Amino acid sequence: MSVVGVLCMDLVAILINFIEDGAERRLVLCCVYLPYDFEGLPPSMEMEELVRYCENENLHLIVRCDSNAH
């Protein structure tokens, strides 16, 4: 198993490579904070880029989000 990570101010993501039933699998785990006082509308640019990357690379994505909705 190998793990690669990305970190920015409000987003942390890791790409996990592992073997399951003899096949290589890849999975992205992400934790994102979307503050209520952000000037733009959610999701953040970083979150959009991560989703696009996962779609382009055919990766499963699991997101844990703190959205501070009011």
mmJSON file of the N, C-alpha and C atoms, coordinates in Angstrom:
{"data_MODEL":{"atom_site":{
"group_PDB":["ATOM","ATOM","ATOM","ATOM","ATOM","ATOM","ATOM","ATOM","ATOM","ATOM","ATOM","ATOM","ATOM","ATOM","ATOM","ATOM","ATOM","ATOM","ATOM","ATOM","ATOM","ATOM","ATOM","ATOM","ATOM","ATOM","ATOM","ATOM","ATOM","ATOM","ATOM","ATOM","ATOM","ATOM","ATOM","ATOM","ATOM","ATOM","ATOM","ATOM","ATOM","ATOM","ATOM","ATOM","ATOM","ATOM","ATOM","ATOM","ATOM","ATOM","ATOM","ATOM","ATOM","ATOM","ATOM","ATOM","ATOM","ATOM","ATOM","ATOM","ATOM","ATOM","ATOM","ATOM","ATOM","ATOM","ATOM","ATOM","ATOM","ATOM","ATOM","ATOM","ATOM","ATOM","ATOM","ATOM","ATOM","ATOM","ATOM","ATOM","ATOM","ATOM","ATOM","ATOM","ATOM","ATOM","ATOM","ATOM","ATOM","ATOM","ATOM","ATOM","ATOM","ATOM","ATOM","ATOM","ATOM","ATOM","ATOM","ATOM","ATOM","ATOM","ATOM","ATOM","ATOM","ATOM","ATOM","ATOM","ATOM","ATOM","ATOM","ATOM","ATOM","ATOM","ATOM","ATOM","ATOM","ATOM","ATOM","ATOM","ATOM","ATOM","ATOM","ATOM","ATOM","ATOM","ATOM","ATOM","ATOM","ATOM","ATOM","ATOM","ATOM","ATOM","ATOM","ATOM","ATOM","ATOM","ATOM","ATOM","ATOM","ATOM","ATOM","ATOM","ATOM","ATOM","ATOM","ATOM","ATOM","ATOM","ATOM","ATOM","ATOM","ATOM","ATOM","ATOM","ATOM","ATOM","ATOM","ATOM","ATOM","ATOM","ATOM","ATOM","ATOM","ATOM","ATOM","ATOM","ATOM","ATOM","ATOM","ATOM","ATOM","ATOM","ATOM","ATOM","ATOM","ATOM","ATOM","ATOM","ATOM","ATOM","ATOM","ATOM","ATOM","ATOM","ATOM","ATOM","ATOM","ATOM","ATOM","ATOM","ATOM","ATOM","ATOM","ATOM","ATOM","ATOM","ATOM","ATOM","ATOM","ATOM","ATOM","ATOM","ATOM","ATOM","ATOM","ATOM","ATOM","ATOM"],
"id":[1,2,3,4,5,6,7,8,9,10,11,12,13,14,15,16,17,18,19,20,21,22,23,24,25,26,27,28,29,30,31,32,33,34,35,36,37,38,39,40,41,42,43,44,45,46,47,48,49,50,51,52,53,54,55,56,57,58,59,60,61,62,63,64,65,66,67,68,69,70,71,72,73,74,75,76,77,78,79,80,81,82,83,84,85,86,87,88,89,90,91,92,93,94,95,96,97,98,99,100,101,102,103,104,105,106,107,108,109,110,111,112,113,114,115,116,117,118,119,120,121,122,123,124,125,126,127,128,129,130,131,132,133,134,135,136,137,138,139,140,141,142,143,144,145,146,147,148,149,150,151,152,153,154,155,156,157,158,159,160,161,162,163,164,165,166,167,168,169,170,171,172,173,174,175,176,177,178,179,180,181,182,183,184,185,186,187,188,189,190,191,192,193,194,195,196,197,198,199,200,201,202,203,204,205,206,207,208,209,210],
"type_symbol":["N","C","C","N","C","C","N","C","C","N","C","C","N","C","C","N","C","C","N","C","C","N","C","C","N","C","C","N","C","C","N","C","C","N","C","C","N","C","C","N","C","C","N","C","C","N","C","C","N","C","C","N","C","C","N","C","C","N","C","C","N","C","C","N","C","C","N","C","C","N","C","C","N","C","C","N","C","C","N","C","C","N","C","C","N","C","C","N","C","C","N","C","C","N","C","C","N","C","C","N","C","C","N","C","C","N","C","C","N","C","C","N","C","C","N","C","C","N","C","C","N","C","C","N","C","C","N","C","C","N","C","C","N","C","C","N","C","C","N","C","C","N","C","C","N","C","C","N","C","C","N","C","C","N","C","C","N","C","C","N","C","C","N","C","C","N","C","C","N","C","C","N","C","C","N","C","C","N","C","C","N","C","C","N","C","C","N","C","C","N","C","C","N","C","C","N","C","C","N","C","C","N","C","C","N","C","C","N","C","C"],
"label_atom_id":["N","CA","C","N","CA","C","N","CA","C","N","CA","C","N","CA","C","N","CA","C","N","CA","C","N","CA","C","N","CA","C","N","CA","C","N","CA","C","N","CA","C","N","CA","C","N","CA","C","N","CA","C","N","CA","C","N","CA","C","N","CA","C","N","CA","C","N","CA","C","N","CA","C","N","CA","C","N","CA","C","N","CA","C","N","CA","C","N","CA","C","N","CA","C","N","CA","C","N","CA","C","N","CA","C","N","CA","C","N","CA","C","N","CA","C","N","CA","C","N","CA","C","N","CA","C","N","CA","C","N","CA","C","N","CA","C","N","CA","C","N","CA","C","N","CA","C","N","CA","C","N","CA","C","N","CA","C","N","CA","C","N","CA","C","N","CA","C","N","CA","C","N","CA","C","N","CA","C","N","CA","C","N","CA","C","N","CA","C","N","CA","C","N","CA","C","N","CA","C","N","CA","C","N","CA","C","N","CA","C","N","CA","C","N","CA","C","N","CA","C","N","CA","C","N","CA","C","N","CA","C","N","CA","C","N","CA","C","N","CA","C","N","CA","C"],
"label_alt_id":[null,null,null,null,null,null,null,null,null,null,null,null,null,null,null,null,null,null,null,null,null,null,null,null,null,null,null,null,null,null,null,null,null,null,null,null,null,null,null,null,null,null,null,null,null,null,null,null,null,null,null,null,null,null,null,null,null,null,null,null,null,null,null,null,null,null,null,null,null,null,null,null,null,null,null,null,null,null,null,null,null,null,null,null,null,null,null,null,null,null,null,null,null,null,null,null,null,null,null,null,null,null,null,null,null,null,null,null,null,null,null,null,null,null,null,null,null,null,null,null,null,null,null,null,null,null,null,null,null,null,null,null,null,null,null,null,null,null,null,null,null,null,null,null,null,null,null,null,null,null,null,null,null,null,null,null,null,null,null,null,null,null,null,null,null,null,null,null,null,null,null,null,null,null,null,null,null,null,null,null,null,null,null,null,null,null,null,null,null,null,null,null,null,null,null,null,null,null,null,null,null,null,null,null,null,null,null,null,null,null],
"label_comp_id":["MET","MET","MET","SER","SER","SER","VAL","VAL","VAL","VAL","VAL","VAL","GLY","GLY","GLY","VAL","VAL","VAL","LEU","LEU","LEU","CYS","CYS","CYS","MET","MET","MET","ASP","ASP","ASP","LEU","LEU","LEU","VAL","VAL","VAL","ALA","ALA","ALA","ILE","ILE","ILE","LEU","LEU","LEU","ILE","ILE","ILE","ASN","ASN","ASN","PHE","PHE","PHE","ILE","ILE","ILE","GLU","GLU","GLU","ASP","ASP","ASP","GLY","GLY","GLY","ALA","ALA","ALA","GLU","GLU","GLU","ARG","ARG","ARG","ARG","ARG","ARG","LEU","LEU","LEU","VAL","VAL","VAL","LEU","LEU","LEU","CYS","CYS","CYS","CYS","CYS","CYS","VAL","VAL","VAL","TYR","TYR","TYR","LEU","LEU","LEU","PRO","PRO","PRO","TYR","TYR","TYR","ASP","ASP","ASP","PHE","PHE","PHE","GLU","GLU","GLU","GLY","GLY","GLY","LEU","LEU","LEU","PRO","PRO","PRO","PRO","PRO","PRO","SER","SER","SER","MET","MET","MET","GLU","GLU","GLU","MET","MET","MET","GLU","GLU","GLU","GLU","GLU","GLU","LEU","LEU","LEU","VAL","VAL","VAL","ARG","ARG","ARG","TYR","TYR","TYR","CYS","CYS","CYS","GLU","GLU","GLU","ASN","ASN","ASN","GLU","GLU","GLU","ASN","ASN","ASN","LEU","LEU","LEU","HIS","HIS","HIS","LEU","LEU","LEU","ILE","ILE","ILE","VAL","VAL","VAL","ARG","ARG","ARG","CYS","CYS","CYS","ASP","ASP","ASP","SER","SER","SER","ASN","ASN","ASN","ALA","ALA","ALA","HIS","HIS","HIS"],
"label_asym_id":["A","A","A","A","A","A","A","A","A","A","A","A","A","A","A","A","A","A","A","A","A","A","A","A","A","A","A","A","A","A","A","A","A","A","A","A","A","A","A","A","A","A","A","A","A","A","A","A","A","A","A","A","A","A","A","A","A","A","A","A","A","A","A","A","A","A","A","A","A","A","A","A","A","A","A","A","A","A","A","A","A","A","A","A","A","A","A","A","A","A","A","A","A","A","A","A","A","A","A","A","A","A","A","A","A","A","A","A","A","A","A","A","A","A","A","A","A","A","A","A","A","A","A","A","A","A","A","A","A","A","A","A","A","A","A","A","A","A","A","A","A","A","A","A","A","A","A","A","A","A","A","A","A","A","A","A","A","A","A","A","A","A","A","A","A","A","A","A","A","A","A","A","A","A","A","A","A","A","A","A","A","A","A","A","A","A","A","A","A","A","A","A","A","A","A","A","A","A","A","A","A","A","A","A","A","A","A","A","A","A"],
"label_entity_id":["1","1","1","1","1","1","1","1","1","1","1","1","1","1","1","1","1","1","1","1","1","1","1","1","1","1","1","1","1","1","1","1","1","1","1","1","1","1","1","1","1","1","1","1","1","1","1","1","1","1","1","1","1","1","1","1","1","1","1","1","1","1","1","1","1","1","1","1","1","1","1","1","1","1","1","1","1","1","1","1","1","1","1","1","1","1","1","1","1","1","1","1","1","1","1","1","1","1","1","1","1","1","1","1","1","1","1","1","1","1","1","1","1","1","1","1","1","1","1","1","1","1","1","1","1","1","1","1","1","1","1","1","1","1","1","1","1","1","1","1","1","1","1","1","1","1","1","1","1","1","1","1","1","1","1","1","1","1","1","1","1","1","1","1","1","1","1","1","1","1","1","1","1","1","1","1","1","1","1","1","1","1","1","1","1","1","1","1","1","1","1","1","1","1","1","1","1","1","1","1","1","1","1","1","1","1","1","1","1","1"],
"label_seq_id":[1,1,1,2,2,2,3,3,3,4,4,4,5,5,5,6,6,6,7,7,7,8,8,8,9,9,9,10,10,10,11,11,11,12,12,12,13,13,13,14,14,14,15,15,15,16,16,16,17,17,17,18,18,18,19,19,19,20,20,20,21,21,21,22,22,22,23,23,23,24,24,24,25,25,25,26,26,26,27,27,27,28,28,28,29,29,29,30,30,30,31,31,31,32,32,32,33,33,33,34,34,34,35,35,35,36,36,36,37,37,37,38,38,38,39,39,39,40,40,40,41,41,41,42,42,42,43,43,43,44,44,44,45,45,45,46,46,46,47,47,47,48,48,48,49,49,49,50,50,50,51,51,51,52,52,52,53,53,53,54,54,54,55,55,55,56,56,56,57,57,57,58,58,58,59,59,59,60,60,60,61,61,61,62,62,62,63,63,63,64,64,64,65,65,65,66,66,66,67,67,67,68,68,68,69,69,69,70,70,70],
"pdbx_PDB_ins_code":[null,null,null,null,null,null,null,null,null,null,null,null,null,null,null,null,null,null,null,null,null,null,null,null,null,null,null,null,null,null,null,null,null,null,null,null,null,null,null,null,null,null,null,null,null,null,null,null,null,null,null,null,null,null,null,null,null,null,null,null,null,null,null,null,null,null,null,null,null,null,null,null,null,null,null,null,null,null,null,null,null,null,null,null,null,null,null,null,null,null,null,null,null,null,null,null,null,null,null,null,null,null,null,null,null,null,null,null,null,null,null,null,null,null,null,null,null,null,null,null,null,null,null,null,null,null,null,null,null,null,null,null,null,null,null,null,null,null,null,null,null,null,null,null,null,null,null,null,null,null,null,null,null,null,null,null,null,null,null,null,null,null,null,null,null,null,null,null,null,null,null,null,null,null,null,null,null,null,null,null,null,null,null,null,null,null,null,null,null,null,null,null,null,null,null,null,null,null,null,null,null,null,null,null,null,null,null,null,null,null],
"Cartn_x":[0.851,0.0,0.895,0.501,1.219,0.203,0.664,-0.214,0.502,-0.207,0.306,-0.681,-0.199,-1.104,-0.971,-2.035,-2.08,-2.677,-2.106,-2.575,-2.653,-3.782,-3.886,-4.651,-4.975,-5.53,-6.793,-7.732,-9.008,-9.311,-8.306,-8.532,-7.309,-7.568,-6.521,-7.032,-6.195,-6.59,-5.422,-5.756,-4.732,-5.196,-4.237,-4.47,-3.869,-4.69,-4.248,-4.232,-3.088,-2.953,-2.862,-3.675,-3.631,-4.022,-3.732,-4.066,-5.255,-6.275,-7.454,-7.815,-7.859,-8.166,-7.25,-5.987,-4.998,-5.014,-5.905,-5.995,-5.572,-4.876,-4.483,-5.688,-5.932,-7.046,-6.483,-7.22,-6.84,-8.073,-7.888,-8.976,-8.466,-9.266,-8.92,-9.831,-9.223,-9.951,-9.689,-10.722,-10.59,-11.353,-10.788,-11.459,-11.412,-12.577,-12.638,-13.461,-13.006,-13.708,-14.236,-15.54,-16.156,-16.747,-15.998,-16.442,-17.68,-18.515,-19.738,-19.461,-18.307,-18.001,-17.112,-17.008,-16.226,-16.891,-16.103,-16.662,-17.369,-16.873,-17.49,-18.499,-19.179,-20.126,-19.397,-19.837,-19.228,-19.619,-18.861,-17.641,-16.452,-15.372,-14.168,-13.504,-12.637,-11.907,-11.074,-10.459,-9.648,-10.504,-11.713,-12.611,-13.042,-13.382,-13.756,-12.613,-11.386,-10.225,-10.003,-10.196,-10.027,-11.079,-12.327,-13.385,-13.077,-12.663,-12.296,-11.15,-10.129,-8.989,-9.442,-10.272,-10.759,-11.588,-12.407,-13.183,-12.261,-11.27,-10.338,-9.494,-9.133,-8.273,-9.079,-10.405,-11.296,-11.02,-10.951,-10.679,-11.952,-12.125,-13.201,-12.815,-13.787,-13.543,-14.507,-13.953,-14.759,-14.429,-15.489,-15.306,-15.965,-15.22,-15.756,-15.768,-16.92,-17.049,-17.588,-16.97,-17.477,-17.932,-19.253,-19.752,-20.238,-20.378,-20.836,-22.058,-23.032,-24.25,-25.066,-25.681,-26.532,-27.898],
"Cartn_y":[-1.171,0.0,1.233,2.242,3.508,4.639,5.752,6.9,8.158,9.024,10.315,11.358,12.494,13.494,14.861,15.645,17.038,17.845,19.016,19.858,21.298,21.944,23.392,23.927,25.195,25.822,25.126,24.772,24.215,22.828,22.16,20.848,19.958,18.737,17.717,16.502,15.954,14.771,13.804,12.529,11.501,10.498,10.03,8.985,7.71,6.693,5.424,4.387,3.748,2.629,1.362,0.35,-0.901,-2.063,-3.266,-4.478,-5.147,-5.476,-6.169,-7.278,-8.496,-9.657,-9.73,-9.374,-9.454,-8.303,-7.334,-6.186,-4.915,-4.046,-2.757,-1.828,-1.205,-0.261,1.096,2.144,3.509,4.231,4.941,5.619,6.944,7.998,9.304,9.58,9.923,10.36,11.846,12.605,14.055,14.593,15.599,16.359,17.819,18.443,19.823,20.675,21.902,22.886,23.969,24.247,25.29,26.331,27.399,28.387,29.158,29.534,30.264,31.682,32.238,33.62,33.712,32.628,32.624,33.56,34.339,35.328,34.685,33.548,32.877,31.841,31.243,30.182,28.852,27.963,26.642,25.837,24.848,24.373,25.257,25.109,25.886,25.441,26.284,25.967,24.695,24.536,23.344,22.078,22.17,21.02,20.667,21.673,21.44,20.785,21.258,20.685,19.227,18.919,17.544,16.629,17.06,16.254,16.024,17.063,16.943,15.957,16.055,15.142,13.695,13.448,12.093,11.57,12.432,12.018,11.665,12.514,12.29,11.035,10.737,9.584,8.337,8.445,7.33,6.803,7.715,7.388,7.508,6.61,6.757,7.872,8.663,9.791,9.718,9.764,9.851,11.191,11.989,13.342,13.466,14.04,14.446,15.97,16.58,18.019,18.697,19.816,20.698,21.951,22.091,23.173,24.395,24.296,25.427,26.124,25.349,25.92,26.629,27.717,28.473,28.632],
"Cartn_z":[0.0,0.0,0.0,-0.776,-0.766,-0.646,-0.068,0.169,-0.286,-1.027,-1.465,-0.99,-0.46,0.088,-0.54,-0.422,-0.874,0.276,0.523,1.62,1.144,1.395,1.212,2.416,2.414,3.609,4.136,3.243,3.697,3.131,2.581,1.986,2.188,2.602,2.706,1.957,1.074,0.314,0.245,0.29,0.138,-0.911,-1.71,-2.695,-2.142,-1.997,-1.44,-2.556,-2.752,-3.684,-2.853,-3.189,-2.44,-3.353,-2.916,-3.653,-2.969,-3.752,-3.24,-4.224,-3.741,-4.578,-5.803,-5.603,-6.665,-7.654,-7.471,-8.371,-7.644,-8.388,-7.804,-7.785,-6.64,-6.464,-6.056,-6.418,-6.033,-5.504,-4.394,-3.704,-3.157,-3.3,-2.74,-1.551,-0.415,0.774,0.948,1.25,1.321,2.526,3.152,4.202,3.766,3.648,3.167,4.131,4.326,5.15,4.214,4.279,3.466,4.42,4.688,5.679,5.222,6.175,5.864,5.383,5.74,5.373,4.133,3.371,2.14,1.134,0.408,-0.518,-1.711,-2.176,-3.319,-2.863,-3.821,-3.514,-3.428,-2.538,-2.478,-3.72,-4.095,-3.453,-3.816,-3.081,-3.333,-4.634,-5.161,-6.384,-6.206,-5.024,-4.754,-4.777,-4.219,-4.21,-5.63,-6.421,-7.812,-8.587,-8.36,-9.04,-8.639,-7.359,-6.892,-7.514,-7.57,-8.179,-9.658,-10.362,-11.774,-11.968,-11.098,-11.17,-10.987,-10.0,-9.735,-10.906,-11.499,-12.667,-13.832,-14.091,-15.207,-15.016,-13.772,-13.474,-13.1,-13.169,-12.826,-11.409,-10.449,-9.047,-8.222,-7.272,-6.296,-5.337,-4.899,-4.005,-2.832,-1.63,-0.403,0.243,0.517,1.044,2.407,3.336,4.634,4.597,4.8,4.6,5.854,6.214,7.253,6.528,6.318,5.468,6.243,7.557,8.367,7.759,7.348,6.751,7.82,7.445,8.363,7.757],
"occupancy":[1.0,1.0,1.0,1.0,1.0,1.0,1.0,1.0,1.0,1.0,1.0,1.0,1.0,1.0,1.0,1.0,1.0,1.0,1.0,1.0,1.0,1.0,1.0,1.0,1.0,1.0,1.0,1.0,1.0,1.0,1.0,1.0,1.0,1.0,1.0,1.0,1.0,1.0,1.0,1.0,1.0,1.0,1.0,1.0,1.0,1.0,1.0,1.0,1.0,1.0,1.0,1.0,1.0,1.0,1.0,1.0,1.0,1.0,1.0,1.0,1.0,1.0,1.0,1.0,1.0,1.0,1.0,1.0,1.0,1.0,1.0,1.0,1.0,1.0,1.0,1.0,1.0,1.0,1.0,1.0,1.0,1.0,1.0,1.0,1.0,1.0,1.0,1.0,1.0,1.0,1.0,1.0,1.0,1.0,1.0,1.0,1.0,1.0,1.0,1.0,1.0,1.0,1.0,1.0,1.0,1.0,1.0,1.0,1.0,1.0,1.0,1.0,1.0,1.0,1.0,1.0,1.0,1.0,1.0,1.0,1.0,1.0,1.0,1.0,1.0,1.0,1.0,1.0,1.0,1.0,1.0,1.0,1.0,1.0,1.0,1.0,1.0,1.0,1.0,1.0,1.0,1.0,1.0,1.0,1.0,1.0,1.0,1.0,1.0,1.0,1.0,1.0,1.0,1.0,1.0,1.0,1.0,1.0,1.0,1.0,1.0,1.0,1.0,1.0,1.0,1.0,1.0,1.0,1.0,1.0,1.0,1.0,1.0,1.0,1.0,1.0,1.0,1.0,1.0,1.0,1.0,1.0,1.0,1.0,1.0,1.0,1.0,1.0,1.0,1.0,1.0,1.0,1.0,1.0,1.0,1.0,1.0,1.0,1.0,1.0,1.0,1.0,1.0,1.0,1.0,1.0,1.0,1.0,1.0,1.0],
"B_iso_or_equiv":[0.0,0.0,0.0,0.0,0.0,0.0,0.0,0.0,0.0,0.0,0.0,0.0,0.0,0.0,0.0,0.0,0.0,0.0,0.0,0.0,0.0,0.0,0.0,0.0,0.0,0.0,0.0,0.0,0.0,0.0,0.0,0.0,0.0,0.0,0.0,0.0,0.0,0.0,0.0,0.0,0.0,0.0,0.0,0.0,0.0,0.0,0.0,0.0,0.0,0.0,0.0,0.0,0.0,0.0,0.0,0.0,0.0,0.0,0.0,0.0,0.0,0.0,0.0,0.0,0.0,0.0,0.0,0.0,0.0,0.0,0.0,0.0,0.0,0.0,0.0,0.0,0.0,0.0,0.0,0.0,0.0,0.0,0.0,0.0,0.0,0.0,0.0,0.0,0.0,0.0,0.0,0.0,0.0,0.0,0.0,0.0,0.0,0.0,0.0,0.0,0.0,0.0,0.0,0.0,0.0,0.0,0.0,0.0,0.0,0.0,0.0,0.0,0.0,0.0,0.0,0.0,0.0,0.0,0.0,0.0,0.0,0.0,0.0,0.0,0.0,0.0,0.0,0.0,0.0,0.0,0.0,0.0,0.0,0.0,0.0,0.0,0.0,0.0,0.0,0.0,0.0,0.0,0.0,0.0,0.0,0.0,0.0,0.0,0.0,0.0,0.0,0.0,0.0,0.0,0.0,0.0,0.0,0.0,0.0,0.0,0.0,0.0,0.0,0.0,0.0,0.0,0.0,0.0,0.0,0.0,0.0,0.0,0.0,0.0,0.0,0.0,0.0,0.0,0.0,0.0,0.0,0.0,0.0,0.0,0.0,0.0,0.0,0.0,0.0,0.0,0.0,0.0,0.0,0.0,0.0,0.0,0.0,0.0,0.0,0.0,0.0,0.0,0.0,0.0,0.0,0.0,0.0,0.0,0.0,0.0],
"pdbx_formal_charge":[null,null,null,null,null,null,null,null,null,null,null,null,null,null,null,null,null,null,null,null,null,null,null,null,null,null,null,null,null,null,null,null,null,null,null,null,null,null,null,null,null,null,null,null,null,null,null,null,null,null,null,null,null,null,null,null,null,null,null,null,null,null,null,null,null,null,null,null,null,null,null,null,null,null,null,null,null,null,null,null,null,null,null,null,null,null,null,null,null,null,null,null,null,null,null,null,null,null,null,null,null,null,null,null,null,null,null,null,null,null,null,null,null,null,null,null,null,null,null,null,null,null,null,null,null,null,null,null,null,null,null,null,null,null,null,null,null,null,null,null,null,null,null,null,null,null,null,null,null,null,null,null,null,null,null,null,null,null,null,null,null,null,null,null,null,null,null,null,null,null,null,null,null,null,null,null,null,null,null,null,null,null,null,null,null,null,null,null,null,null,null,null,null,null,null,null,null,null,null,null,null,null,null,null,null,null,null,null,null,null],
"auth_seq_id":[1,1,1,2,2,2,3,3,3,4,4,4,5,5,5,6,6,6,7,7,7,8,8,8,9,9,9,10,10,10,11,11,11,12,12,12,13,13,13,14,14,14,15,15,15,16,16,16,17,17,17,18,18,18,19,19,19,20,20,20,21,21,21,22,22,22,23,23,23,24,24,24,25,25,25,26,26,26,27,27,27,28,28,28,29,29,29,30,30,30,31,31,31,32,32,32,33,33,33,34,34,34,35,35,35,36,36,36,37,37,37,38,38,38,39,39,39,40,40,40,41,41,41,42,42,42,43,43,43,44,44,44,45,45,45,46,46,46,47,47,47,48,48,48,49,49,49,50,50,50,51,51,51,52,52,52,53,53,53,54,54,54,55,55,55,56,56,56,57,57,57,58,58,58,59,59,59,60,60,60,61,61,61,62,62,62,63,63,63,64,64,64,65,65,65,66,66,66,67,67,67,68,68,68,69,69,69,70,70,70],
"auth_comp_id":["MET","MET","MET","SER","SER","SER","VAL","VAL","VAL","VAL","VAL","VAL","GLY","GLY","GLY","VAL","VAL","VAL","LEU","LEU","LEU","CYS","CYS","CYS","MET","MET","MET","ASP","ASP","ASP","LEU","LEU","LEU","VAL","VAL","VAL","ALA","ALA","ALA","ILE","ILE","ILE","LEU","LEU","LEU","ILE","ILE","ILE","ASN","ASN","ASN","PHE","PHE","PHE","ILE","ILE","ILE","GLU","GLU","GLU","ASP","ASP","ASP","GLY","GLY","GLY","ALA","ALA","ALA","GLU","GLU","GLU","ARG","ARG","ARG","ARG","ARG","ARG","LEU","LEU","LEU","VAL","VAL","VAL","LEU","LEU","LEU","CYS","CYS","CYS","CYS","CYS","CYS","VAL","VAL","VAL","TYR","TYR","TYR","LEU","LEU","LEU","PRO","PRO","PRO","TYR","TYR","TYR","ASP","ASP","ASP","PHE","PHE","PHE","GLU","GLU","GLU","GLY","GLY","GLY","LEU","LEU","LEU","PRO","PRO","PRO","PRO","PRO","PRO","SER","SER","SER","MET","MET","MET","GLU","GLU","GLU","MET","MET","MET","GLU","GLU","GLU","GLU","GLU","GLU","LEU","LEU","LEU","VAL","VAL","VAL","ARG","ARG","ARG","TYR","TYR","TYR","CYS","CYS","CYS","GLU","GLU","GLU","ASN","ASN","ASN","GLU","GLU","GLU","ASN","ASN","ASN","LEU","LEU","LEU","HIS","HIS","HIS","LEU","LEU","LEU","ILE","ILE","ILE","VAL","VAL","VAL","ARG","ARG","ARG","CYS","CYS","CYS","ASP","ASP","ASP","SER","SER","SER","ASN","ASN","ASN","ALA","ALA","ALA","HIS","HIS","HIS"],
"auth_asym_id":["A","A","A","A","A","A","A","A","A","A","A","A","A","A","A","A","A","A","A","A","A","A","A","A","A","A","A","A","A","A","A","A","A","A","A","A","A","A","A","A","A","A","A","A","A","A","A","A","A","A","A","A","A","A","A","A","A","A","A","A","A","A","A","A","A","A","A","A","A","A","A","A","A","A","A","A","A","A","A","A","A","A","A","A","A","A","A","A","A","A","A","A","A","A","A","A","A","A","A","A","A","A","A","A","A","A","A","A","A","A","A","A","A","A","A","A","A","A","A","A","A","A","A","A","A","A","A","A","A","A","A","A","A","A","A","A","A","A","A","A","A","A","A","A","A","A","A","A","A","A","A","A","A","A","A","A","A","A","A","A","A","A","A","A","A","A","A","A","A","A","A","A","A","A","A","A","A","A","A","A","A","A","A","A","A","A","A","A","A","A","A","A","A","A","A","A","A","A","A","A","A","A","A","A","A","A","A","A","A","A"],
"auth_atom_id":["N","CA","C","N","CA","C","N","CA","C","N","CA","C","N","CA","C","N","CA","C","N","CA","C","N","CA","C","N","CA","C","N","CA","C","N","CA","C","N","CA","C","N","CA","C","N","CA","C","N","CA","C","N","CA","C","N","CA","C","N","CA","C","N","CA","C","N","CA","C","N","CA","C","N","CA","C","N","CA","C","N","CA","C","N","CA","C","N","CA","C","N","CA","C","N","CA","C","N","CA","C","N","CA","C","N","CA","C","N","CA","C","N","CA","C","N","CA","C","N","CA","C","N","CA","C","N","CA","C","N","CA","C","N","CA","C","N","CA","C","N","CA","C","N","CA","C","N","CA","C","N","CA","C","N","CA","C","N","CA","C","N","CA","C","N","CA","C","N","CA","C","N","CA","C","N","CA","C","N","CA","C","N","CA","C","N","CA","C","N","CA","C","N","CA","C","N","CA","C","N","CA","C","N","CA","C","N","CA","C","N","CA","C","N","CA","C","N","CA","C","N","CA","C","N","CA","C","N","CA","C","N","CA","C","N","CA","C","N","CA","C","N","CA","C"],
"pdbx_PDB_model_num":[1,1,1,1,1,1,1,1,1,1,1,1,1,1,1,1,1,1,1,1,1,1,1,1,1,1,1,1,1,1,1,1,1,1,1,1,1,1,1,1,1,1,1,1,1,1,1,1,1,1,1,1,1,1,1,1,1,1,1,1,1,1,1,1,1,1,1,1,1,1,1,1,1,1,1,1,1,1,1,1,1,1,1,1,1,1,1,1,1,1,1,1,1,1,1,1,1,1,1,1,1,1,1,1,1,1,1,1,1,1,1,1,1,1,1,1,1,1,1,1,1,1,1,1,1,1,1,1,1,1,1,1,1,1,1,1,1,1,1,1,1,1,1,1,1,1,1,1,1,1,1,1,1,1,1,1,1,1,1,1,1,1,1,1,1,1,1,1,1,1,1,1,1,1,1,1,1,1,1,1,1,1,1,1,1,1,1,1,1,1,1,1,1,1,1,1,1,1,1,1,1,1,1,1,1,1,1,1,1,1]
}}}
